[in-house]
Amino acid sequence: MHLPSLSKARVAAPDLFAPEPPIAFDPFRAPVPAPDAVMVDSLEQAARRVPPHRTVVHLCTPPHIRSGMLDRLGELGYRMVIVEKPLALDLAGLAAVARVRRRWGLDLTVTTQWLDSALTRRLRTAVEGHEFGGLRGIRVVQNKPRFTRSARSPGHPTAFDVEVPHALAVVLTLAGGASLATASWEDMVTDDRHLPRLGRARLRLDHHSGVRTEIDSDLTSPVRERRITLEFDRATLVGHYPCGDTDHTAQLRVAVAGREATRSVFTDDALPSFILRAYARHQRLPLEPGTLPVHVDAVRLLTEAKDLCAVREPDPVLPEEVHSVPSAL
């Protein structure tokens, strides 16, 4: 996902980037040709090709090995790192990332491109402008079939770690800090596969501002949908984020009491926009504050949600326990 979006960003703002192609390294397999990139055999080889202190790293490895990779990058002299979401899987992972960040003075930016989405910008304008009164509630629906990828890639242990971090960053930005009210998860089950905790994730938040948020992410859905609904005092806004790489178009429906609803359709290619903002921030001195605090809060809420679900999860039934149940016949 990053390389094609990086190519778009380089075309849009060539002065932000060096003219040479990006350098790519895959720690899990031997180098294979990559479009618009030069593959290398190691991070050390990459560091010898371009000065680490003026290089931005896109770290796209799974979160369970994130702190180790960040430590290697820091030791080599890299300081500007864009990391894939989520920042960490739990509080222990978050603490490990924080230690490495302090040790090397890393500037971390989490890839939550929904924050740079044109749709999110319109929603933020509606919230901050108070045109429709106060914000009362938010509901996010994230539906996508993810059967094959979930079975093939072990990087995400639960459905909370796939799509929900995107939504959490948006709602925390729109409505402020929050506490967890409730959460649940479901397994992914097919005729030949059972993946615990990877089917569906739901949570409800109570924001300190009085707003209530519901997030529902179903990775077993037969359809793709990324929908966000904002309930205001005098209006309801329903937005649809793009669902894939084939069509970067968003939609927003605004229904105000006593008026005919309006609908707008507009281009929304969020990942190149995110990359442009991240690189522009690194070019400015002093650096502007980033969005890291939002992602730290998101990890805290996700950890609380997973802990709550784990406590409620029934203990597995052992085979001997099954045999000891008296027959009802």
TIMARMI-379132 format. One record per residue (C-alpha): residue number from 1; residue in three letters; x, y, z. Coordinates in nm, 4 decimals. Layout:
<tizas>
NUM:ALA:X:Y:Z .
...
</tizas>
This chain:
<tizas>
1:MET:0.0000:0.0000:0.0000 .
2:HIS:0.2766:0.2453:0.0861 .
3:LEU:0.4846:0.2295:-0.2327 .
4:PRO:0.2059:0.3243:-0.4800 .
5:SER:0.0862:0.6019:-0.2481 .
6:LEU:0.4443:0.7226:-0.2029 .
7:SER:0.4761:0.7430:-0.5821 .
8:LYS:0.1629:0.9592:-0.5996 .
9:ALA:0.2942:1.1848:-0.3239 .
10:ARG:0.6306:1.2248:-0.5001 .
11:VAL:0.4525:1.3394:-0.8161 .
12:ALA:0.2321:1.5824:-0.6234 .
13:ALA:0.5187:1.7422:-0.4254 .
14:PRO:0.8582:1.6493:-0.5722 .
15:ASP:1.0452:1.9027:-0.3568 .
16:LEU:0.9614:1.6985:-0.0447 .
17:PHE:1.1506:1.3939:-0.1685 .
18:ALA:1.4944:1.3006:-0.2966 .
19:PRO:1.4972:1.2236:-0.6708 .
20:GLU:1.6300:0.8688:-0.6155 .
21:PRO:1.3775:0.5828:-0.5869 .
22:PRO:1.2854:0.4526:-0.2410 .
23:ILE:1.4869:0.1706:-0.0884 .
24:ALA:1.2945:-0.1361:0.0299 .
25:PHE:1.3889:-0.4209:0.2625 .
26:ASP:1.1771:-0.7225:0.3557 .
27:PRO:1.2995:-0.8933:0.6756 .
28:PHE:1.0854:-1.2012:0.6097 .
29:ARG:1.2014:-1.3090:0.2637 .
30:ALA:1.4775:-1.2720:0.0064 .
31:PRO:1.4723:-0.9569:-0.2083 .
32:VAL:1.2226:-0.9672:-0.4942 .
33:PRO:1.1697:-0.6963:-0.7578 .
34:ALA:0.9422:-0.4172:-0.6359 .
35:PRO:0.7925:-0.1503:-0.8617 .
36:ASP:0.9302:0.2007:-0.8085 .
37:ALA:1.1808:0.0806:-0.5445 .
38:VAL:1.5337:-0.0573:-0.5067 .
39:MET:1.5449:-0.3774:-0.3006 .
40:VAL:1.8340:-0.4375:-0.0582 .
41:ASP:1.9457:-0.7372:0.1486 .
42:SER:1.9596:-0.5692:0.4896 .
43:LEU:1.8931:-0.2534:0.6874 .
44:GLU:2.2690:-0.2013:0.7088 .
45:GLN:2.2926:-0.1994:0.3301 .
46:ALA:2.0078:0.0531:0.3150 .
47:ALA:2.1867:0.2769:0.5668 .
48:ARG:2.5012:0.2742:0.3503 .
49:ARG:2.3091:0.3898:0.0434 .
50:VAL:2.1460:0.7040:0.1912 .
51:PRO:2.2138:0.8975:0.5151 .
52:PRO:1.9761:0.7674:0.7865 .
53:HIS:1.9507:1.1068:0.9600 .
54:ARG:1.7682:1.2545:0.6599 .
55:THR:1.5705:0.9446:0.5630 .
56:VAL:1.2076:0.8679:0.6503 .
57:VAL:1.1403:0.5006:0.7209 .
58:HIS:0.8031:0.3372:0.6506 .
59:LEU:0.7913:0.0470:0.8984 .
60:CYS:0.5210:-0.1940:0.7766 .
61:THR:0.6119:-0.5047:0.9769 .
62:PRO:0.3503:-0.6574:1.2133 .
63:PRO:0.3110:-0.4851:1.5520 .
64:HIS:0.4333:-0.7802:1.7597 .
65:ILE:0.7914:-0.7239:1.6337 .
66:ARG:0.7699:-0.3448:1.6194 .
67:SER:0.9891:-0.2480:1.9154 .
68:GLY:1.2697:-0.4767:1.7977 .
69:MET:1.2651:-0.3295:1.4477 .
70:LEU:1.2546:0.0250:1.5865 .
71:ASP:1.5573:-0.0529:1.8020 .
72:ARG:1.7523:-0.1757:1.4989 .
73:LEU:1.6550:0.1359:1.3025 .
74:GLY:1.7521:0.3667:1.5891 .
75:GLU:2.0905:0.2006:1.6302 .
76:LEU:2.1596:0.2587:1.2600 .
77:GLY:2.0853:0.6298:1.2946 .
78:TYR:1.7274:0.6552:1.1670 .
79:ARG:1.5062:0.8980:1.3586 .
80:MET:1.1999:0.9697:1.1398 .
81:VAL:0.9756:0.6627:1.1262 .
82:ILE:0.6232:0.6110:0.9915 .
83:VAL:0.4794:0.2951:1.1505 .
84:GLU:0.1758:0.0978:1.0458 .
85:LYS:-0.1225:0.0864:1.2798 .
86:PRO:-0.1782:-0.0159:1.5483 .
87:LEU:0.1168:0.1371:1.7318 .
88:ALA:0.1182:-0.1654:1.9657 .
89:LEU:-0.1025:-0.4628:2.0503 .
90:ASP:-0.1148:-0.4036:2.4255 .
91:LEU:0.0272:-0.1895:2.7050 .
92:ALA:0.3411:-0.4037:2.7342 .
93:GLY:0.4107:-0.3532:2.3642 .
94:LEU:0.3380:0.0167:2.3998 .
95:ALA:0.5867:0.0441:2.6882 .
96:ALA:0.8509:-0.1337:2.4784 .
97:VAL:0.7957:0.1112:2.1921 .
98:ALA:0.8132:0.4041:2.4354 .
99:ARG:1.1481:0.2818:2.5745 .
100:VAL:1.2991:0.2491:2.2268 .
101:ARG:1.1586:0.5869:2.1249 .
102:ARG:1.3229:0.7564:2.4245 .
103:ARG:1.6502:0.5669:2.3815 .
104:TRP:1.7048:0.6859:2.0259 .
105:GLY:1.4973:1.0050:2.0151 .
106:LEU:1.2665:0.8675:1.7469 .
107:ASP:0.9902:1.0756:1.5904 .
108:LEU:0.7065:0.8282:1.5284 .
109:THR:0.4062:0.8854:1.3028 .
110:VAL:0.1348:0.6188:1.2964 .
111:THR:-0.0270:0.5385:0.9623 .
112:THR:-0.3900:0.6209:1.0284 .
113:GLN:-0.4710:0.7824:0.6975 .
114:TRP:-0.8360:0.8337:0.7903 .
115:LEU:-0.7193:1.1387:0.9875 .
116:ASP:-0.6042:1.2927:0.6570 .
117:SER:-0.9134:1.1848:0.4665 .
118:ALA:-1.1142:1.4541:0.2875 .
119:LEU:-1.4254:1.3065:0.4487 .
120:THR:-1.2758:1.3329:0.7982 .
121:ARG:-1.1800:1.6950:0.7309 .
122:ARG:-1.5414:1.7744:0.6414 .
123:LEU:-1.6663:1.5988:0.9536 .
124:ARG:-1.4157:1.7866:1.1700 .
125:THR:-1.5315:2.1161:1.0188 .
126:ALA:-1.8923:2.0286:1.1052 .
127:VAL:-1.7992:1.9457:1.4654 .
128:GLU:-1.5788:2.2499:1.5217 .
129:GLY:-1.8139:2.4931:1.3425 .
130:HIS:-2.1223:2.3998:1.5513 .
131:GLU:-2.3389:2.4599:1.2443 .
132:PHE:-2.5677:2.1732:1.3464 .
133:GLY:-2.5425:2.2199:1.7225 .
134:GLY:-2.3530:1.9914:1.9546 .
135:LEU:-2.2256:1.6461:1.8613 .
136:ARG:-2.4237:1.3765:2.0441 .
137:GLY:-2.3178:1.0410:1.9052 .
138:ILE:-2.0925:0.8628:1.6566 .
139:ARG:-2.1388:0.5225:1.4972 .
140:VAL:-1.8755:0.3568:1.2793 .
141:VAL:-1.9369:0.0431:1.0715 .
142:GLN:-1.6362:-0.1317:0.9152 .
143:ASN:-1.7379:-0.4341:0.7098 .
144:LYS:-1.4953:-0.6293:0.4916 .
145:PRO:-1.4489:-0.9996:0.4139 .
146:ARG:-1.0976:-1.0867:0.5329 .
147:PHE:-1.0980:-1.4665:0.5413 .
148:THR:-0.7948:-1.5475:0.3256 .
149:ARG:-0.5664:-1.2763:0.4581 .
150:SER:-0.6515:-1.3517:0.8215 .
151:ALA:-0.5621:-1.7180:0.7683 .
152:ARG:-0.2385:-1.6337:0.5874 .
153:SER:-0.1074:-1.3442:0.7999 .
154:PRO:-0.0650:-1.3972:1.1766 .
155:GLY:0.0221:-1.0317:1.2458 .
156:HIS:-0.3193:-0.9388:1.3854 .
157:PRO:-0.4278:-1.1554:1.6805 .
158:THR:-0.7822:-1.0139:1.7073 .
159:ALA:-1.0363:-0.8251:1.4979 .
160:PHE:-0.9708:-0.5216:1.7207 .
161:ASP:-0.6247:-0.4880:1.5628 .
162:VAL:-0.7277:-0.4702:1.1949 .
163:GLU:-0.9728:-0.1893:1.1114 .
164:VAL:-1.0730:-0.0558:1.4539 .
165:PRO:-0.7520:0.1518:1.5085 .
166:HIS:-0.8483:0.3670:1.2075 .
167:ALA:-1.1909:0.4380:1.3514 .
168:LEU:-1.0603:0.4972:1.7030 .
169:ALA:-0.8181:0.7646:1.5855 .
170:VAL:-1.1003:0.9449:1.4044 .
171:VAL:-1.3534:0.9387:1.6867 .
172:LEU:-1.0952:1.0431:1.9480 .
173:THR:-1.0023:1.3359:1.7233 .
174:LEU:-1.3662:1.4365:1.6680 .
175:ALA:-1.5032:1.3844:2.0192 .
176:GLY:-1.1999:1.3857:2.2491 .
177:GLY:-1.0798:1.1416:2.5130 .
178:ALA:-1.3009:0.8540:2.6190 .
179:SER:-1.3460:0.5606:2.8517 .
180:LEU:-1.4514:0.2111:2.7479 .
181:ALA:-1.8139:0.1212:2.8221 .
182:THR:-1.8332:-0.2284:2.6743 .
183:ALA:-1.6746:-0.4513:2.4115 .
184:SER:-1.7173:-0.7900:2.2444 .
185:TRP:-1.5480:-1.0098:1.9883 .
186:GLU:-1.6458:-1.3096:1.7749 .
187:ASP:-1.4544:-1.5884:1.6026 .
188:MET:-1.4070:-1.6276:1.2279 .
189:VAL:-1.5683:-1.9580:1.1330 .
190:THR:-1.5935:-2.1232:0.7910 .
191:ASP:-1.6533:-2.4837:0.6795 .
192:ASP:-1.2818:-2.5606:0.7067 .
193:ARG:-1.1401:-2.2963:0.9401 .
194:HIS:-1.1861:-2.1561:1.2900 .
195:LEU:-0.9858:-1.8450:1.3776 .
196:PRO:-1.0549:-1.7333:1.7354 .
197:ARG:-1.1260:-1.3623:1.7939 .
198:LEU:-1.0741:-1.2647:1.4299 .
199:GLY:-1.4353:-1.2466:1.3135 .
200:ARG:-1.5973:-0.9362:1.4572 .
201:ALA:-1.5080:-0.6648:1.7085 .
202:ARG:-1.7488:-0.4205:1.8711 .
203:LEU:-1.7001:-0.1565:2.1372 .
204:ARG:-1.8772:0.1409:2.2894 .
205:LEU:-1.7061:0.4503:2.4258 .
206:ASP:-1.8226:0.7243:2.6591 .
207:HIS:-1.6319:1.0412:2.5693 .
208:HIS:-1.5509:1.2942:2.8388 .
209:SER:-1.7327:1.5507:2.6214 .
210:GLY:-2.0598:1.3602:2.6639 .
211:VAL:-2.0549:1.2008:2.3171 .
212:ARG:-2.1203:0.8268:2.2889 .
213:THR:-1.9430:0.6226:2.0187 .
214:GLU:-2.0169:0.2758:1.8827 .
215:ILE:-1.7691:0.0946:1.6566 .
216:ASP:-1.8622:-0.2308:1.4785 .
217:SER:-1.5992:-0.4063:1.2648 .
218:ASP:-1.7091:-0.7295:1.0942 .
219:LEU:-1.4340:-0.9157:0.9083 .
220:THR:-1.6758:-1.1938:0.8060 .
221:SER:-1.9180:-0.9634:0.6258 .
222:PRO:-2.0054:-1.0543:0.2640 .
223:VAL:-1.9859:-0.6846:0.1654 .
224:ARG:-1.7345:-0.4013:0.2050 .
225:GLU:-1.8406:-0.0826:0.3791 .
226:ARG:-1.6732:0.1924:0.5798 .
227:ARG:-1.9492:0.4123:0.7138 .
228:ILE:-1.9483:0.6788:0.9833 .
229:THR:-2.2583:0.8475:1.1229 .
230:LEU:-2.2505:1.1660:1.3303 .
231:GLU:-2.5613:1.2634:1.5251 .
232:PHE:-2.5865:1.6343:1.6037 .
233:ASP:-2.8576:1.8334:1.7826 .
234:ARG:-3.0112:1.9395:1.4520 .
235:ALA:-2.8683:1.7101:1.1853 .
236:THR:-2.7379:1.3659:1.0953 .
237:LEU:-2.4260:1.3273:0.8796 .
238:VAL:-2.3552:0.9910:0.7138 .
239:GLY:-2.0177:0.9484:0.5471 .
240:HIS:-1.8790:0.6626:0.3411 .
241:TYR:-1.5022:0.6207:0.3179 .
242:PRO:-1.3470:0.4517:0.0112 .
243:CYS:-1.3329:0.0745:0.0555 .
244:GLY:-1.0357:-0.0199:-0.1598 .
245:ASP:-0.7582:0.0793:-0.3965 .
246:THR:-0.9747:0.0750:-0.7090 .
247:ASP:-1.1868:0.3823:-0.6332 .
248:HIS:-1.0733:0.6665:-0.4079 .
249:THR:-1.4136:0.8336:-0.3768 .
250:ALA:-1.6013:0.9271:-0.0604 .
251:GLN:-1.9596:1.0341:-0.0025 .
252:LEU:-2.1321:1.2493:0.2592 .
253:ARG:-2.5055:1.2800:0.3214 .
254:VAL:-2.6298:1.5671:0.5385 .
255:ALA:-2.9850:1.5493:0.6728 .
256:VAL:-3.1029:1.8595:0.8607 .
257:ALA:-3.4416:1.8692:1.0288 .
258:GLY:-3.6932:2.0520:0.8107 .
259:ARG:-3.4719:2.0493:0.4988 .
260:GLU:-3.4122:1.8194:0.2060 .
261:ALA:-3.1059:1.6032:0.2583 .
262:THR:-2.7976:1.6812:0.0504 .
263:ARG:-2.5386:1.4385:-0.0856 .
264:SER:-2.1848:1.5137:-0.1991 .
265:VAL:-1.9408:1.2820:-0.3767 .
266:PHE:-1.5711:1.3721:-0.3855 .
267:THR:-1.2195:1.2363:-0.4371 .
268:ASP:-1.0617:1.1028:-0.1186 .
269:ASP:-0.7199:0.9405:-0.1677 .
270:ALA:-0.6175:0.9502:0.1974 .
271:LEU:-0.2865:0.7609:0.2122 .
272:PRO:-0.0945:0.9914:-0.0271 .
273:SER:-0.2412:1.2876:0.1640 .
274:PHE:-0.1176:1.1354:0.4888 .
275:ILE:0.2319:1.0803:0.3442 .
276:LEU:0.2495:1.4383:0.2166 .
277:ARG:0.1543:1.5780:0.5577 .
278:ALA:0.4034:1.3521:0.7382 .
279:TYR:0.6941:1.4482:0.5121 .
280:ALA:0.6027:1.8188:0.5206 .
281:ARG:0.6022:1.8025:0.9005 .
282:HIS:0.9515:1.6516:0.9041 .
283:GLN:1.0748:1.9288:0.6751 .
284:ARG:0.9617:2.2053:0.9112 .
285:LEU:1.1783:2.3201:1.2021 .
286:PRO:1.0751:2.3177:1.4756 .
287:LEU:0.8588:2.0141:1.4210 .
288:GLU:0.4848:2.0546:1.4635 .
289:PRO:0.3232:1.8260:1.7234 .
290:GLY:0.2180:1.4952:1.5732 .
291:THR:-0.0807:1.2709:1.6413 .
292:LEU:0.1089:1.0214:1.8596 .
293:PRO:-0.0945:1.0975:2.1784 .
294:VAL:-0.4149:0.9965:1.9962 .
295:HIS:-0.2623:0.6608:1.9028 .
296:VAL:-0.1326:0.5999:2.2536 .
297:ASP:-0.4874:0.6549:2.3812 .
298:ALA:-0.6172:0.4214:2.1107 .
299:VAL:-0.3827:0.1423:2.2235 .
300:ARG:-0.5019:0.1907:2.5818 .
301:LEU:-0.8676:0.1600:2.4805 .
302:LEU:-0.8005:-0.1394:2.2556 .
303:THR:-0.6131:-0.3124:2.5379 .
304:GLU:-0.9020:-0.2516:2.7776 .
305:ALA:-1.1479:-0.3841:2.5185 .
306:LYS:-0.9482:-0.7027:2.4590 .
307:ASP:-0.8960:-0.7576:2.8311 .
308:LEU:-1.2697:-0.7214:2.8920 .
309:CYS:-1.3513:-0.9694:2.6159 .
310:ALA:-1.0933:-1.2173:2.7475 .
311:VAL:-1.2456:-1.2054:3.0962 .
312:ARG:-1.5904:-1.2740:2.9543 .
313:GLU:-1.4680:-1.5520:2.7243 .
314:PRO:-1.5752:-1.8964:2.8491 .
315:ASP:-1.3056:-2.1453:2.9339 .
316:PRO:-1.2504:-2.4065:2.6601 .
317:VAL:-1.4289:-2.7351:2.7215 .
318:LEU:-1.1822:-3.0250:2.7492 .
319:PRO:-1.2686:-3.3570:2.5812 .
320:GLU:-1.3010:-3.5411:2.9140 .
321:GLU:-1.5419:-3.2758:3.0360 .
322:VAL:-1.7574:-3.3373:2.7318 .
323:HIS:-1.7668:-3.7124:2.8007 .
324:SER:-1.8639:-3.6594:3.1645 .
325:VAL:-2.1870:-3.4772:3.0789 .
326:PRO:-2.4820:-3.7111:3.1524 .
327:SER:-2.6963:-3.8011:2.8555 .
328:ALA:-3.0364:-3.6341:2.8430 .
329:LEU:-3.1849:-3.9222:2.6429 .
</tizas>
